[in-house]
Amino acid sequence: MPALALELEVARRIARQAGDLLLQVYATDFSVTNKAGGAGPVTLADERANAFIVGELRKAFPGDGVVAEETEDASDAKRFERCWYVDPLDGTQEFVNRNGEFAVHIGLAVEGRPALGVVYRAVGDVLYSGVVGGQGFVEDPQGRRVLRVSDVADPAALRLVVSRSHRSSATDAVVTRLGITREKESGSVGVKCGLLAEARCDLYVHASDKSYRWDNCAPEAVLRSAGGILTDLAGVPYRYDGSELQNRRGLLACNAAAFDQVLPVVSQVAREAGLLP
């Protein structure tokens, strides 16, 4: 049996079931509350899916840690060699706006590094999954396909996917300096990284400190299984070991062919914006 095959199968099942829970709430006139400290909106869907995923993972893998966005105690990240990072509803603002661009994230980190990821976009029934060092796949109503990032190397030819809800002036500066002319808007870190993994986009820059490890653990594993790269804005991979949970240095996701040319520009913009020292 391939490495992590059982974990991948279980994570895929849980993600689909959690997606069904999200859609049940999505079909209702749900209410929205704001988290303390301006940390964004939260709905009944976030809470229900969070409780379900955490419960299922603990049942299936009692020896593993679990860190989830809507669970206050994140100490498992420091206590376990294997730890699951869960975002039950990545893109809550997109859920609230009812544009379908939200996803379930279930990622497994081993010894602080992403090992496996599942990203499920319930609207449209699109499931991305991959094991780092193995092959990634996307499944949708049209079938199952291998994931592989593009080989576009010219920065000016890159297709940038940008946040629909959180675009910054730093992103505009990256676009100008790289000469990018093609952009696509999308919600959810997972959905954006899925577009890169499918070679439908080539670059994603999140020039902000407002994301957390549960936002990117699963997407990073999927993207890396497709030959892509995800780092902070300085080109340094994030650790998933509990040393910090907030992505204080933003996110850069790119195909491998253009990464070395894109990184210096992105890092310079990030320094000017105060995101890097």
Stockholm file with secondary structure:
# STOCKHOLM 1.0

chainA/1-277         MPALALELEVARRIARQAGDLLLQVYATDFSVTNKAGGAGPVTLADERANAFIVGELRKAFPGDGVVAEETEDASDAKRFERCWYVDPLDGTQEFVNRNGEFAVHIGLAVEGRPALGVVYRAVGDVLYSGVVGGQGFVEDPQGRRVLRVSDVADPAALRLVVSRSHRSSATDAVVTRLGITREKESGSVGVKCGLLAEARCDLYVHASDKSYRWDNCAPEAVLRSAGGILTDLAGVPYRYDGSELQNRRGLLACNAAAFDQVLPVVSQVAREAGLLP
#=GR chainA/1-277 SS CCTTHHHHHHHHHHHHHHHHHHHHHHTSCCCEEECGGGCCEEEHHHHHHHHHHHHHHHHHCTTSEEEETTCSCCTHHHHCSEEEEEEEEECHHHHHHTSSCCEEEEEEEETTEEEEEEEEETTTTEEEEEETTSCCEEEETTEEEECCCCCCCCGGGCEEEEESSCCCHHHHHHHHHHTCCEEEEECSHHHHHHHHHTTSCCEEEECSSCCBHHHHHHHHHHHHHTTEEEECTTSCCCCCSSSCCBCTTCEEEEEHHHHHHHHHHHHHHHHHTTSCC
#=GC SS_cons         CCTTHHHHHHHHHHHHHHHHHHHHHHTSCCCEEECGGGCCEEEHHHHHHHHHHHHHHHHHCTTSEEEETTCSCCTHHHHCSEEEEEEEEECHHHHHHTSSCCEEEEEEEETTEEEEEEEEETTTTEEEEEETTSCCEEEETTEEEECCCCCCCCGGGCEEEEESSCCCHHHHHHHHHHTCCEEEEECSHHHHHHHHHTTSCCEEEECSSCCBHHHHHHHHHHHHHTTEEEECTTSCCCCCSSSCCBCTTCEEEEEHHHHHHHHHHHHHHHHHTTSCC
//
